[in-house]
Amino acid sequence: MQEQCKVGPETARMLALGHPWIIADSYTRRWPDGKTGELIELVDDNGHFLAMALLDPTDRIVARVLSHKRMRLDREWLGKRLRAAVQLRNNHADLSDSNAYRLVNGEGDGLPGLTVDRYGDYLMVQLYCSGWRPHLKLITLGLQELLSPKGIYEKDRPQKTRELEASSDNKIYGRLLCGTAASQPVQVQENGLNFLVNLELGLNTGLFIDQRQNRRDLMGRARGKRVLNLFAYTAAFSVAAAAAGASLVTSVDASASYLEWGKANFGANRLNPRRHEFVVGDCFDVLQDMQRQGKSYDIIIMDPPSFSTTAKSRFTTRGGTSDLVAAALPLLADGGLLITSSNHQKVDVADYLKELRRGALQAKCQLRITGLFGQPPDFPYPVTFAEGRYLKYVIAVKGGDW
């Protein structure tokens, strides 16, 4: 028999509305002692069954809903969820020229706190909930049975990623769970272009696959244009623009090692990086220098991290976005495109647009939004889980002085 855990009226209401998280409160503190990864029954004050959830007692999210029906977390149940996730991608995501994409997107696939990404012949599992740790072997077996990858990796998600981000590039966070080890880096394909990823080193692989459709959109706009890519990371947007025929692509990042990786991505597509520009430095400082030099661009892209701990970068999303927009707009030609993006989950679309508004007013420029996009179909989220829509990608046209 599963352990019964009583939730308060507010949590019961949220469960009735379909939200999958149980946040620690006075009720959860009275729960019986349970083990991480244990399957529990959630009940209301009257003892009525509400849902089955995965316990993670030391986390702020103490449990995550797996089903609103009684179930067992076994091979059959997990296999059904994994097959449904794969079928959703087959039916609704255009992946014909890409082999790097998300196969399981946590709450969006009924497996909250668990993600699985495909990188060519390999899979990458990430656990955002310790409750999945005792079930990792079951997950691995289910993926092997369904997809027969060459190998399955796990990349650890340490608690203090913010502090570790700047010093993590050369640290090994990935480990092979089963199969044959991959030669690093691994070359994958996205929108018909080649990119190099590393399944072992660093907290990230080197390619943010949730921007796949947005990079494809950029390819339709970049031909003959001068493109400035701020916070370029490993230059995936730069490669997309250059491959589409941009006359010049300038990639700016505070990390020299990321830009070297970016040059390798250019080379993987037989694009000569010497025909383009790579600038190491803080984006604000670089923008000031470019303005003094009188440089001008037709498209400016800014896809910063939610925060930056790199010593040479002083960007933070809250407040920083408006300042960045104000600093970039003088370099954008009238009629040019400002493309801005944020993956900060706690900043919703309305607040993000306010940041863009503040930046435009500060620069005394008109900005007209012509496109507002999010993550691609392989990153689904339930309509009952607003937190699942984290990616904001805005295309705006500069319309002259205010």
C-alpha positions in Angstrom: 0.0 0.0 0.0 1.3 3.5 -0.9 2.0 6.0 1.8 -0.9 8.5 2.1 0.1 12.2 2.4 -2.4 14.9 3.2 -2.3 18.2 1.4 -3.9 21.5 2.3 -6.9 23.2 0.6 -4.8 25.5 -1.5 -2.6 22.6 -2.8 -5.7 20.5 -3.4 -7.1 23.4 -5.5 -3.9 23.6 -7.5 -4.0 19.8 -8.1 -7.6 20.1 -9.3 -6.4 22.8 -11.7 -3.8 20.4 -13.1 -0.6 21.8 -11.6 2.0 19.1 -11.1 4.0 20.5 -8.2 3.5 20.2 -4.5 5.4 23.0 -2.7 6.6 22.5 0.9 4.2 23.9 3.5 2.9 23.3 7.0 1.0 20.2 5.7 3.9 18.6 3.9 6.0 19.0 7.1 3.6 16.7 8.8 4.0 13.9 6.3 5.4 10.6 7.4 9.1 10.2 6.8 9.6 8.9 3.3 12.5 8.1 1.0 13.5 10.1 -2.0 11.9 8.5 -5.1 9.0 6.9 -3.2 5.6 6.9 -4.8 3.0 8.5 -2.6 -0.8 9.0 -2.6 -1.9 12.6 -2.2 -5.2 13.0 -0.3 -7.3 16.0 0.8 -8.4 16.8 4.4 -11.2 14.3 4.1 -8.9 11.5 2.9 -10.2 11.6 -0.7 -7.6 10.4 -3.3 -6.2 13.2 -5.4 -3.1 12.0 -7.3 0.1 9.9 -7.2 3.3 11.7 -6.9 7.1 11.2 -6.7 8.6 12.2 -3.4 11.6 14.5 -3.1 11.4 15.4 0.6 14.5 17.6 0.8 13.5 19.9 -2.1 11.2 22.9 -2.1 9.1 21.0 -4.6 8.5 18.1 -2.2 6.5 16.0 -4.7 5.7 15.9 -8.4 2.5 14.5 -9.8 2.8 11.5 -12.0 -0.9 10.6 -12.4 -4.3 11.5 -11.2 -5.1 7.8 -11.1 -3.6 5.1 -9.0 -0.6 3.6 -10.7 2.7 1.8 -10.2 6.0 3.3 -11.3 7.2 0.2 -13.2 8.5 -0.8 -16.6 5.0 -0.9 -18.2 3.9 2.5 -16.9 7.2 4.2 -17.8 7.3 2.6 -21.2 3.9 3.9 -22.1 4.9 7.5 -21.1 8.1 7.2 -23.2 6.3 5.9 -26.2 3.8 8.7 -26.0 6.6 11.3 -25.9 8.3 9.8 -29.0 4.9 9.7 -30.8 4.3 13.4 -30.1 7.5 14.3 -31.7 6.9 12.0 -34.7 3.4 13.6 -35.2 4.0 17.2 -34.4 7.7 18.2 -34.7 9.4 18.8 -38.1 12.7 17.0 -37.4 13.5 15.8 -40.9 16.8 17.6 -41.1 17.7 17.6 -37.4 19.0 14.8 -35.1 19.4 17.0 -32.0 16.2 17.6 -30.1 14.3 16.9 -26.9 12.6 13.5 -26.5 11.2 14.0 -23.0 10.3 17.4 -21.7 9.5 16.8 -18.0 6.0 18.0 -17.1 5.1 18.4 -20.8 5.4 14.6 -21.2 3.9 13.6 -17.8 7.4 12.9 -16.4 8.0 16.0 -14.2 11.6 16.7 -13.4 13.0 14.4 -16.1 14.4 15.4 -19.5 15.9 13.3 -22.3 17.6 14.9 -25.3 18.8 13.2 -28.5 22.2 14.1 -29.9 22.7 12.0 -33.0 23.1 8.4 -32.0 23.2 9.2 -28.3 20.7 10.2 -25.6 21.3 12.6 -22.7 19.2 12.2 -19.5 19.0 15.0 -16.9 17.3 14.7 -13.6 15.9 18.0 -12.2 14.2 16.0 -9.4 16.2 13.7 -7.0 13.1 11.6 -6.8 14.0 10.1 -10.2 17.5 9.0 -9.0 16.4 5.6 -7.6 14.5 4.9 -10.9 17.4 5.8 -13.2 18.1 2.2 -14.2 14.4 1.7 -15.1 14.6 4.9 -17.3 17.7 3.7 -19.0 16.2 0.3 -19.7 13.1 1.9 -21.1 15.0 4.1 -23.4 17.2 1.3 -24.6 14.2 -0.9 -25.4 12.4 1.9 -27.2 15.2 3.7 -29.2 18.3 1.4 -29.2 20.8 4.3 -29.0 24.5 3.8 -29.2 24.8 5.1 -25.7 23.0 7.0 -22.9 24.6 9.7 -20.9 23.5 11.6 -17.8 24.6 15.1 -17.1 24.5 16.0 -13.5 22.4 19.0 -12.4 24.2 20.4 -9.3 22.2 22.6 -7.0 24.4 25.7 -7.3 24.6 26.0 -11.1 24.8 29.7 -10.9 28.1 29.6 -8.9 29.5 26.8 -11.0 28.6 28.1 -14.5 31.7 30.2 -15.0 34.2 27.5 -14.0 32.4 24.4 -15.4 33.6 24.4 -19.0 36.4 21.9 -18.4 34.8 19.9 -15.6 33.2 16.5 -16.3 29.5 16.5 -15.5 28.5 13.8 -18.0 28.8 10.1 -17.4 28.0 7.2 -19.6 25.1 5.1 -18.2 25.1 2.4 -20.8 26.3 1.6 -24.3 29.4 2.7 -26.1 31.2 6.0 -25.2 31.1 8.7 -27.8 34.2 10.3 -29.2 34.0 13.9 -28.0 32.9 16.2 -29.5 29.9 14.7 -31.1 28.8 16.2 -34.5 25.0 16.6 -34.7 22.7 18.1 -37.3 20.1 20.9 -36.9 18.2 22.4 -39.8 20.7 20.7 -42.1 23.7 22.4 -40.4 26.4 20.7 -38.4 27.2 21.5 -34.8 29.7 20.1 -32.3 28.5 19.1 -28.8 30.2 17.6 -25.8 28.3 15.1 -23.7 30.8 15.0 -20.9 32.4 18.4 -20.3 30.5 21.4 -18.8 27.0 21.9 -17.5 25.7 22.3 -21.0 26.4 20.5 -24.2 27.2 23.5 -26.4 24.0 23.7 -28.3 20.7 25.0 -26.9 18.3 22.9 -28.9 15.2 24.8 -27.8 16.2 27.5 -30.3 16.1 25.2 -33.3 13.0 26.7 -35.0 14.1 30.3 -34.2 17.5 29.7 -35.9 15.6 28.3 -38.9 13.5 31.5 -39.0 16.7 33.6 -38.9 18.0 31.7 -41.9 15.1 33.1 -43.9 16.0 36.6 -43.0 19.8 36.8 -43.0 20.8 36.7 -46.7 22.9 39.7 -47.6 22.6 41.2 -44.1 25.1 42.4 -41.6 24.4 40.5 -38.4 25.6 41.1 -34.8 25.2 38.2 -32.4 25.6 39.2 -28.8 26.2 36.5 -26.1 27.0 34.3 -29.0 28.1 31.3 -26.8 29.2 28.6 -29.4 27.8 30.8 -32.2 24.9 28.6 -33.3 22.9 31.6 -34.4 26.0 33.0 -36.2 26.4 29.8 -38.1 22.8 29.8 -39.2 23.1 33.4 -40.4 26.4 32.8 -42.2 25.1 29.6 -43.9 22.1 31.5 -45.1 24.3 34.1 -46.8 24.8 36.9 -44.4 27.4 39.3 -45.7 29.0 39.7 -42.3 28.4 38.0 -38.9 30.0 39.5 -35.8 29.9 37.2 -32.8 30.5 38.6 -29.3 31.0 36.7 -26.1 32.8 37.1 -22.8 34.3 33.6 -23.2 37.2 33.1 -25.6 36.8 29.3 -25.4 33.2 29.5 -26.4 34.1 31.6 -29.5 36.8 29.1 -30.4 34.1 26.4 -30.2 32.0 28.7 -32.4 34.8 28.9 -35.0 34.9 25.1 -35.0 31.1 25.1 -35.7 31.8 27.4 -38.7 34.4 24.9 -39.9 32.0 22.0 -39.5 29.8 23.6 -42.1 32.7 24.6 -44.4 32.2 28.2 -43.6 35.4 30.2 -43.3 35.4 32.0 -39.9 38.0 34.5 -41.2 35.3 36.0 -43.4 33.5 37.0 -40.2 34.3 38.6 -36.8 34.7 37.1 -33.3 35.0 39.5 -30.5 35.8 38.5 -26.9 34.5 40.9 -24.3 31.6 42.2 -22.2 28.7 43.0 -24.5 28.1 46.4 -23.1 31.7 47.4 -23.5 31.8 46.1 -27.0 28.6 47.9 -28.0 30.1 51.2 -26.7 33.3 50.6 -28.8 31.3 49.8 -31.9 29.1 52.9 -31.5 32.2 55.0 -31.3 33.5 53.4 -34.5 30.2 54.2 -36.2 29.4 50.5 -37.0 25.9 49.6 -38.2 24.0 46.3 -38.5 20.8 45.1 -40.2 20.1 42.4 -37.6 21.1 42.3 -34.0 20.5 39.2 -32.0 20.8 39.0 -28.2 20.2 35.7 -26.5 21.8 36.1 -23.1 21.9 33.6 -20.2 19.5 34.2 -17.3 22.6 35.4 -15.5 26.3 35.5 -16.2 29.0 34.7 -13.7 31.8 35.1 -16.2 34.3 37.7 -14.8 34.2 39.7 -18.1 30.5 39.9 -18.3 28.2 42.0 -16.0 24.8 41.0 -17.5 21.7 40.0 -15.4 18.3 39.5 -16.9 16.3 41.7 -14.5 17.0 45.2 -15.5 19.9 44.2 -17.7 17.7 43.5 -20.8 16.4 47.1 -21.1 20.0 48.5 -20.7 21.2 46.0 -23.4 18.4 47.0 -25.8 19.2 50.7 -25.3 22.9 50.1 -25.9 22.3 48.0 -29.1 19.6 50.1 -30.8 22.0 52.9 -31.9 24.0 50.3 -33.9 20.8 49.0 -35.7 19.9 50.5 -39.1 16.4 52.0 -39.5 14.2 49.2 -40.6 16.6 46.6 -39.1 15.6 43.7 -36.9 16.3 43.5 -33.2 15.9 39.9 -32.1 15.8 39.4 -28.4 15.5 36.2 -26.4 15.2 35.1 -22.8 15.0 31.6 -21.2 14.4 33.0 -17.7 11.4 31.0 -16.4 10.5 33.6 -13.7 10.2 36.5 -16.2 6.9 36.1 -18.0 6.1 37.5 -21.5 4.4 40.7 -20.2 7.3 41.6 -18.0 9.8 40.8 -20.7 8.0 43.1 -23.1 8.2 45.8 -20.5 11.9 45.4 -20.5 12.0 45.9 -24.2 9.8 49.0 -23.9 12.1 50.5 -21.3 15.1 49.9 -23.6 13.4 51.5 -26.6 12.3 54.5 -24.6 15.7 54.9 -23.2 17.2 54.9 -26.7 14.4 57.1 -28.0 13.6 54.6 -30.8 10.4 53.1 -32.1 10.3 49.3 -31.9 7.5 47.4 -33.6 7.1 43.7 -32.8 6.5 41.5 -35.8 7.0 38.1 -34.1 6.7 36.6 -30.7 7.8 32.9 -30.4 8.7 30.3 -27.8 10.1 26.9 -27.7 9.6 24.3 -30.5 7.1 21.4 -30.4 9.6 19.0 -28.9 9.4 21.2 -25.8 5.7 20.9 -25.0 4.1 22.0 -21.8 0.7 21.4 -20.2 -1.8 24.2 -20.5 -2.2 23.8 -16.7 1.5 24.5 -16.2 2.4 28.1 -17.1 6.0 27.7 -15.9 6.5 25.4 -18.9 6.4 28.3 -21.3 9.8 29.7 -20.4 11.3 30.7 -23.8 10.6 34.2 -25.1 11.9 35.1 -28.6 10.9 38.5 -29.9 11.5 40.0 -33.4 11.1 43.7 -33.6 11.6 46.3 -36.3 13.4 49.6 -35.5 11.3 52.4 -36.8 13.4 55.5 -36.5 13.8 58.2 -33.8 11.1 58.6 -31.1 
